[in-house]
């Protein structure tokens, strides 16, 4: 579940899909895989933890690439 707070001071990194990226990061850091099994977030991601957020993040990034491709196509006409 996304965790956005109105009163939280935003620490935006200026990158696309930053909100989903932060949610994925938090999900991994709070997962039992990291906390109890002491594995790295990268290992846990490979094992399928937080899969829904990972897919959402990839879809967001893919949509950004599609948008850029569209504008490049229009500009070349």
MOPAC internal coordinates of N, CA, C and O (Angstrom, degrees):
PM7 1SCF
backbone

  N    0.0000 0     0.00 0     0.00 0    0    0    0
  C    1.4364 1     0.00 0     0.00 0    1    0    0
  C    1.5242 1   108.48 1     0.00 0    2    1    0
  O    1.2310 1   119.43 1   -52.19 1    3    2    1
  N    1.3324 1   118.68 1   127.81 1    3    2    1
  C    1.4612 1   120.94 1   179.47 1    5    3    2
  C    1.5203 1   111.40 1   -58.73 1    6    5    3
  O    1.2310 1   121.06 1   -33.65 1    7    6    5
  N    1.3113 1   115.58 1   146.35 1    7    6    5
  C    1.4567 1   120.73 1  -178.42 1    9    7    6
  C    1.5228 1   109.78 1  -122.34 1   10    9    7
  O    1.2310 1   120.91 1   -94.22 1   11   10    9
  N    1.3214 1   115.87 1    85.78 1   11   10    9
  C    1.4553 1   120.87 1   177.25 1   13   11   10
  C    1.5190 1   108.47 1  -108.57 1   14   13   11
  O    1.2310 1   120.45 1   -43.90 1   15   14   13
  N    1.3009 1   116.74 1   136.10 1   15   14   13
  C    1.4542 1   121.25 1  -178.60 1   17   15   14
  C    1.5148 1   108.73 1  -126.17 1   18   17   15
  O    1.2310 1   120.73 1   -48.62 1   19   18   17
  N    1.3388 1   116.20 1   131.38 1   19   18   17
  C    1.4578 1   120.22 1  -178.74 1   21   19   18
  C    1.5179 1   112.05 1   -68.96 1   22   21   19
  O    1.2310 1   120.40 1   143.45 1   23   22   21
  N    1.3336 1   116.85 1   -36.55 1   23   22   21
  C    1.4571 1   119.33 1  -176.71 1   25   23   22
  C    1.5257 1   112.95 1   -86.66 1   26   25   23
  O    1.2310 1   120.05 1   175.37 1   27   26   25
  N    1.3132 1   117.50 1    -4.63 1   27   26   25
  C    1.4644 1   120.81 1   179.52 1   29   27   26
  C    1.5251 1   109.31 1   -78.39 1   30   29   27
  O    1.2310 1   121.39 1   -46.13 1   31   30   29
  N    1.3060 1   114.95 1   133.87 1   31   30   29
  C    1.4515 1   119.58 1   177.01 1   33   31   30
  C    1.5201 1   108.34 1   -70.76 1   34   33   31
  O    1.2310 1   120.69 1   -55.76 1   35   34   33
  N    1.3067 1   116.28 1   124.24 1   35   34   33
  C    1.4563 1   120.14 1  -175.09 1   37   35   34
  C    1.5149 1   111.13 1   -74.25 1   38   37   35
  O    1.2310 1   121.80 1   -44.23 1   39   38   37
  N    1.3078 1   114.16 1   135.77 1   39   38   37
  C    1.4593 1   121.52 1   177.13 1   41   39   38
  C    1.5200 1   108.02 1  -114.66 1   42   41   39
  O    1.2310 1   120.71 1  -118.37 1   43   42   41
  N    1.3027 1   116.24 1    61.63 1   43   42   41
  C    1.4514 1   120.13 1  -175.83 1   45   43   42
  C    1.5138 1   110.20 1   -71.05 1   46   45   43
  O    1.2310 1   121.90 1   -42.69 1   47   46   45
  N    1.3176 1   113.97 1   137.31 1   47   46   45
  C    1.4490 1   119.32 1   179.37 1   49   47   46
  C    1.5246 1   111.30 1   -95.57 1   50   49   47
  O    1.2310 1   120.42 1   178.81 1   51   50   49
  N    1.3273 1   116.80 1    -1.19 1   51   50   49
  C    1.4493 1   120.67 1   176.92 1   53   51   50
  C    1.5197 1   113.82 1    80.87 1   54   53   51
  O    1.2310 1   120.38 1  -177.78 1   55   54   53
  N    1.3251 1   116.89 1     2.22 1   55   54   53
  C    1.4571 1   119.94 1  -179.39 1   57   55   54
  C    1.5235 1   110.21 1   -92.71 1   58   57   55
  O    1.2310 1   121.62 1   -24.16 1   59   58   57
  N    1.3217 1   114.51 1   155.84 1   59   58   57
  C    1.4585 1   120.10 1   178.01 1   61   59   58
  C    1.5208 1   110.30 1   -65.31 1   62   61   59
  O    1.2310 1   120.75 1   -33.04 1   63   62   61
  N    1.3009 1   116.18 1   146.96 1   63   62   61
  C    1.4730 1   123.04 1   176.25 1   65   63   62
  C    1.5240 1   111.80 1    61.61 1   66   65   63
  O    1.2310 1   120.12 1  -148.25 1   67   66   65
  N    1.3094 1   117.37 1    31.75 1   67   66   65
  C    1.4632 1   121.99 1  -176.89 1   69   67   66
  C    1.5175 1   114.10 1   -61.56 1   70   69   67
  O    1.2310 1   120.08 1   143.42 1   71   70   69
  N    1.3294 1   117.45 1   -36.58 1   71   70   69
  C    1.4617 1   120.29 1   179.77 1   73   71   70
  C    1.5163 1   112.26 1   -65.38 1   74   73   71
  O    1.2310 1   120.91 1   135.84 1   75   74   73
  N    1.3280 1   115.86 1   -44.16 1   75   74   73
  C    1.4655 1   120.33 1   178.97 1   77   75   74
  C    1.5250 1   109.78 1   -68.43 1   78   77   75
  O    1.2310 1   120.62 1   141.60 1   79   78   77
  N    1.3194 1   116.41 1   -38.40 1   79   78   77
  C    1.4700 1   120.72 1   178.05 1   81   79   78
  C    1.5325 1   110.22 1   -59.49 1   82   81   79
  O    1.2310 1   120.30 1   135.77 1   83   82   81
  N    1.3259 1   117.04 1   -44.23 1   83   82   81
  C    1.4623 1   121.28 1  -179.78 1   85   83   82
  C    1.5290 1   111.05 1   -66.59 1   86   85   83
  O    1.2310 1   120.41 1   139.70 1   87   86   85
  N    1.3380 1   116.82 1   -40.30 1   87   86   85
  C    1.4660 1   120.22 1   177.71 1   89   87   86
  C    1.5230 1   111.19 1   -63.00 1   90   89   87
  O    1.2310 1   120.18 1   138.54 1   91   90   89
  N    1.3226 1   117.25 1   -41.46 1   91   90   89
  C    1.4642 1   121.50 1   178.02 1   93   91   90
  C    1.5208 1   110.28 1   -63.91 1   94   93   91
  O    1.2310 1   120.71 1   137.14 1   95   94   93
  N    1.3096 1   116.25 1   -42.86 1   95   94   93
  C    1.4687 1   121.35 1   178.86 1   97   95   94
  C    1.5273 1   110.89 1   -60.29 1   98   97   95
  O    1.2310 1   120.93 1   132.45 1   99   98   97
  N    1.3398 1   115.83 1   -47.55 1   99   98   97
  C    1.4652 1   120.35 1  -179.87 1  101   99   98
  C    1.5241 1   111.66 1   -64.61 1  102  101   99
  O    1.2310 1   120.51 1   138.83 1  103  102  101
  N    1.3220 1   116.63 1   -41.17 1  103  102  101
  C    1.4621 1   121.03 1   179.07 1  105  103  102
  C    1.5228 1   110.20 1   -58.49 1  106  105  103
  O    1.2310 1   120.53 1   134.80 1  107  106  105
  N    1.3196 1   116.59 1   -45.20 1  107  106  105
  C    1.4647 1   120.12 1  -179.52 1  109  107  106
  C    1.5228 1   111.55 1   -66.96 1  110  109  107
  O    1.2310 1   120.43 1   136.10 1  111  110  109
  N    1.3279 1   116.79 1   -43.90 1  111  110  109
  C    1.4620 1   119.85 1  -177.80 1  113  111  110
  C    1.5239 1   112.65 1   -66.99 1  114  113  111
  O    1.2310 1   120.18 1   153.62 1  115  114  113
  N    1.3398 1   117.26 1   -26.38 1  115  114  113
  C    1.4587 1   121.24 1  -179.38 1  117  115  114
  C    1.5269 1   112.84 1   -97.39 1  118  117  115
  O    1.2310 1   120.11 1  -177.97 1  119  118  117
  N    1.3279 1   117.39 1     2.03 1  119  118  117
  C    1.4668 1   120.37 1  -177.37 1  121  119  118
  C    1.5324 1   110.76 1   -76.51 1  122  121  119
  O    1.2310 1   120.31 1   -28.91 1  123  122  121
  N    1.3332 1   117.02 1   151.09 1  123  122  121
  C    1.4696 1   120.78 1   176.82 1  125  123  122
  C    1.5275 1   112.13 1   -59.39 1  126  125  123
  O    1.2310 1   120.70 1   151.33 1  127  126  125
  N    1.2998 1   116.27 1   -28.67 1  127  126  125
  C    1.4614 1   120.96 1   179.09 1  129  127  126
  C    1.5289 1   110.69 1   -58.82 1  130  129  127
  O    1.2310 1   120.48 1   136.42 1  131  130  129
  N    1.3177 1   116.68 1   -43.58 1  131  130  129
  C    1.4683 1   121.19 1   179.95 1  133  131  130
  C    1.5262 1   111.07 1   -81.27 1  134  133  131
  O    1.2310 1   120.70 1   133.59 1  135  134  133
  N    1.3258 1   116.26 1   -46.41 1  135  134  133
  C    1.4628 1   120.19 1  -173.78 1  137  135  134
  C    1.5244 1   113.54 1   -72.36 1  138  137  135
  O    1.2310 1   120.05 1   136.66 1  139  138  137
  N    1.3208 1   117.51 1   -43.34 1  139  138  137
  C    1.4593 1   120.04 1  -174.64 1  141  139  138
  C    1.5252 1   113.00 1   -97.80 1  142  141  139
  O    1.2310 1   120.70 1   138.97 1  143  142  141
  N    1.3284 1   116.27 1   -41.03 1  143  142  141
  C    1.4583 1   119.76 1  -177.44 1  145  143  142
  C    1.5227 1   112.62 1   -87.11 1  146  145  143
  O    1.2310 1   120.60 1   171.91 1  147  146  145
  N    1.3405 1   116.45 1    -8.09 1  147  146  145
  C    1.4680 1   123.25 1   177.06 1  149  147  146
  C    1.5323 1   113.49 1    58.22 1  150  149  147
  O    1.2310 1   120.98 1  -144.77 1  151  150  149
  N    1.3301 1   115.72 1    35.23 1  151  150  149
  C    1.4610 1   120.16 1   176.19 1  153  151  150
  C    1.5204 1   108.63 1   -91.97 1  154  153  151
  O    1.2310 1   120.75 1   -17.14 1  155  154  153
  N    1.3160 1   116.16 1   162.86 1  155  154  153
  C    1.4593 1   119.63 1   177.82 1  157  155  154
  C    1.5287 1   109.11 1   -76.13 1  158  157  155
  O    1.2310 1   120.17 1   -26.07 1  159  158  157
  N    1.3398 1   117.29 1   153.93 1  159  158  157
  C    1.4672 1   119.60 1   176.81 1  161  159  158
  C    1.5329 1   111.94 1   -56.52 1  162  161  159
  O    1.2310 1   120.54 1   144.86 1  163  162  161
  N    1.3193 1   116.57 1   -35.14 1  163  162  161
  C    1.4618 1   120.50 1   179.22 1  165  163  162
  C    1.5304 1   111.10 1   -63.01 1  166  165  163
  O    1.2310 1   120.47 1   136.87 1  167  166  165
  N    1.3270 1   116.70 1   -43.13 1  167  166  165
  C    1.4627 1   120.64 1   177.73 1  169  167  166
  C    1.5228 1   110.62 1   -63.37 1  170  169  167
  O    1.2310 1   120.47 1   136.89 1  171  170  169
  N    1.3195 1   116.70 1   -43.11 1  171  170  169
  C    1.4647 1   121.03 1  -179.22 1  173  171  170
  C    1.5224 1   111.04 1   -64.14 1  174  173  171
  O    1.2310 1   120.39 1   141.81 1  175  174  173
  N    1.3196 1   116.86 1   -38.19 1  175  174  173
  C    1.4585 1   120.96 1   178.47 1  177  175  174
  C    1.5212 1   110.01 1   -63.82 1  178  177  175
  O    1.2310 1   120.39 1   138.94 1  179  178  177
  N    1.3206 1   116.85 1   -41.06 1  179  178  177
  C    1.4698 1   121.00 1   178.18 1  181  179  178
  C    1.5237 1   111.86 1   -65.07 1  182  181  179
  O    1.2310 1   120.34 1   150.84 1  183  182  181
  N    1.3317 1   116.95 1   -29.16 1  183  182  181
  C    1.4599 1   121.48 1  -179.63 1  185  183  182
  C    1.5256 1   112.31 1   -82.89 1  186  185  183
  O    1.2310 1   119.96 1   176.33 1  187  186  185
  N    1.3215 1   117.68 1    -3.67 1  187  186  185
  C    1.4591 1   120.94 1   174.38 1  189  187  186
  C    1.5159 1   116.00 1   101.91 1  190  189  187
  O    1.2310 1   119.62 1  -172.00 1  191  190  189
  N    1.3116 1   118.32 1     8.00 1  191  190  189
  C    1.4619 1   120.19 1   177.44 1  193  191  190
  C    1.5289 1   109.07 1   -72.87 1  194  193  191
  O    1.2310 1   121.05 1   -36.82 1  195  194  193
  N    1.3405 1   115.60 1   143.18 1  195  194  193
  C    1.4793 1   122.76 1   179.03 1  197  195  194
  C    1.5296 1   111.58 1    59.21 1  198  197  195
  O    1.2310 1   120.50 1  -144.93 1  199  198  197
  N    1.3145 1   116.64 1    35.07 1  199  198  197
  C    1.4670 1   122.26 1  -175.20 1  201  199  198
  C    1.5316 1   112.06 1   -60.14 1  202  201  199
  O    1.2310 1   119.75 1   139.83 1  203  202  201
  N    1.3289 1   118.08 1   -40.17 1  203  202  201
  C    1.4682 1   119.92 1  -178.87 1  205  203  202
  C    1.5204 1   111.62 1   -62.53 1  206  205  203
  O    1.2310 1   120.23 1   136.51 1  207  206  205
  N    1.3180 1   117.16 1   -43.49 1  207  206  205
  C    1.4685 1   119.83 1   178.49 1  209  207  206
  C    1.5235 1   111.00 1   -68.20 1  210  209  207
  O    1.2310 1   120.26 1   144.88 1  211  210  209
  N    1.3155 1   117.11 1   -35.12 1  211  210  209
  C    1.4596 1   120.40 1   177.78 1  213  211  210
  C    1.5320 1   109.87 1   -62.78 1  214  213  211
  O    1.2310 1   120.36 1   135.29 1  215  214  213
  N    1.3237 1   116.91 1   -44.71 1  215  214  213
  C    1.4606 1   120.60 1   179.62 1  217  215  214
  C    1.5318 1   110.98 1   -66.23 1  218  217  215
  O    1.2310 1   120.16 1   141.90 1  219  218  217
  N    1.3228 1   117.29 1   -38.10 1  219  218  217
  C    1.4647 1   121.20 1   177.29 1  221  219  218
  C    1.5215 1   110.48 1   -63.94 1  222  221  219
  O    1.2310 1   120.48 1   138.17 1  223  222  221
  N    1.3281 1   116.69 1   -41.83 1  223  222  221
  C    1.4614 1   120.99 1   179.00 1  225  223  222
  C    1.5307 1   110.61 1   -63.54 1  226  225  223
  O    1.2310 1   120.29 1   134.58 1  227  226  225
  N    1.3287 1   117.04 1   -45.42 1  227  226  225
  C    1.4625 1   120.05 1   179.06 1  229  227  226
  C    1.5271 1   111.23 1   -63.35 1  230  229  227
  O    1.2310 1   120.23 1   140.40 1  231  230  229
  N    1.3342 1   117.16 1   -39.60 1  231  230  229
  C    1.4651 1   120.65 1   178.49 1  233  231  230
  C    1.5298 1   110.61 1   -64.07 1  234  233  231
  O    1.2310 1   120.44 1   140.34 1  235  234  233
  N    1.3144 1   116.77 1   -39.66 1  235  234  233
  C    1.4654 1   121.04 1   177.82 1  237  235  234
  C    1.5256 1   110.49 1   -62.82 1  238  237  235
  O    1.2310 1   120.72 1   132.49 1  239  238  237
  N    1.3245 1   116.22 1   -47.51 1  239  238  237
  C    1.4682 1   120.09 1   179.80 1  241  239  238
  C    1.5285 1   110.99 1   -63.20 1  242  241  239
  O    1.2310 1   120.64 1   139.22 1  243  242  241
  N    1.3241 1   116.38 1   -40.78 1  243  242  241
  C    1.4602 1   121.18 1   179.65 1  245  243  242
  C    1.5279 1   110.29 1   -63.44 1  246  245  243
  O    1.2310 1   120.10 1   141.80 1  247  246  245
  N    1.3332 1   117.41 1   -38.20 1  247  246  245
  C    1.4615 1   120.18 1   178.94 1  249  247  246
  C    1.5274 1   110.87 1   -66.37 1  250  249  247
  O    1.2310 1   120.48 1   148.02 1  251  250  249
  N    1.3236 1   116.70 1   -31.98 1  251  250  249
  C    1.4631 1   120.01 1   177.32 1  253  251  250
  C    1.5228 1   110.38 1   -66.85 1  254  253  251
  O    1.2310 1   120.21 1   138.78 1  255  254  253
  N    1.3237 1   117.20 1   -41.22 1  255  254  253
  C    1.4645 1   121.63 1   178.34 1  257  255  254
  C    1.5189 1   109.76 1   -64.89 1  258  257  255
  O    1.2310 1   120.15 1   138.74 1  259  258  257
  N    1.3264 1   117.32 1   -41.26 1  259  258  257
  C    1.4599 1   121.46 1   179.20 1  261  259  258
  C    1.5264 1   110.80 1   -62.47 1  262  261  259
  O    1.2310 1   120.44 1   139.02 1  263  262  261
  N    1.3218 1   116.77 1   -40.98 1  263  262  261
  C    1.4629 1   120.83 1   179.74 1  265  263  262
  C    1.5260 1   110.75 1   -64.71 1  266  265  263
  O    1.2310 1   120.31 1   137.55 1  267  266  265
  N    1.3139 1   117.01 1   -42.45 1  267  266  265
  C    1.4662 1   120.85 1   178.94 1  269  267  266
  C    1.5216 1   109.85 1   -64.06 1  270  269  267
  O    1.2310 1   120.25 1   136.37 1  271  270  269
  N    1.3176 1   117.12 1   -43.63 1  271  270  269
  C    1.4632 1   121.20 1   178.97 1  273  271  270
  C    1.5195 1   110.82 1   -60.45 1  274  273  271
  O    1.2310 1   120.32 1   139.41 1  275  274  273
  N    1.3325 1   116.99 1   -40.59 1  275  274  273
  C    1.4558 1   121.22 1   179.28 1  277  275  274
  C    1.5238 1   110.68 1   -62.01 1  278  277  275
  O    1.2310 1   120.21 1   133.29 1  279  278  277
  N    1.3254 1   117.21 1   -46.71 1  279  278  277
  C    1.4624 1   120.18 1  -178.47 1  281  279  278
  C    1.5242 1   111.76 1   -67.35 1  282  281  279
  O    1.2310 1   119.93 1   145.67 1  283  282  281
  N    1.3145 1   117.74 1   -34.33 1  283  282  281
  C    1.4633 1   120.38 1   176.37 1  285  283  282
  C    1.5220 1   110.52 1   -66.87 1  286  285  283
  O    1.2310 1   120.34 1   141.95 1  287  286  285
  N    1.3180 1   116.96 1   -38.05 1  287  286  285
  C    1.4594 1   121.26 1   178.39 1  289  287  286
  C    1.5219 1   110.34 1   -65.44 1  290  289  287
  O    1.2310 1   120.05 1   134.36 1  291  290  289
  N    1.3189 1   117.51 1   -45.64 1  291  290  289
  C    1.4638 1   121.79 1  -179.67 1  293  291  290
  C    1.5256 1   110.11 1   -64.67 1  294  293  291
  O    1.2310 1   119.94 1   140.20 1  295  294  293
  N    1.3121 1   117.72 1   -39.80 1  295  294  293
  C    1.4641 1   121.34 1  -178.31 1  297  295  294
  C    1.5295 1   111.74 1   -66.92 1  298  297  295
  O    1.2310 1   120.25 1   151.60 1  299  298  297
  N    1.3242 1   117.13 1   -28.40 1  299  298  297
  C    1.4614 1   119.64 1  -177.61 1  301  299  298
  C    1.5270 1   112.47 1   -81.30 1  302  301  299
  O    1.2310 1   119.89 1   168.94 1  303  302  301
  N    1.3392 1   117.81 1   -11.06 1  303  302  301
  C    1.4766 1   120.39 1  -178.85 1  305  303  302
  C    1.4829 1   112.41 1   -76.98 1  306  305  303
  O    1.2310 1   120.10 1   180.00 1  307  306  305

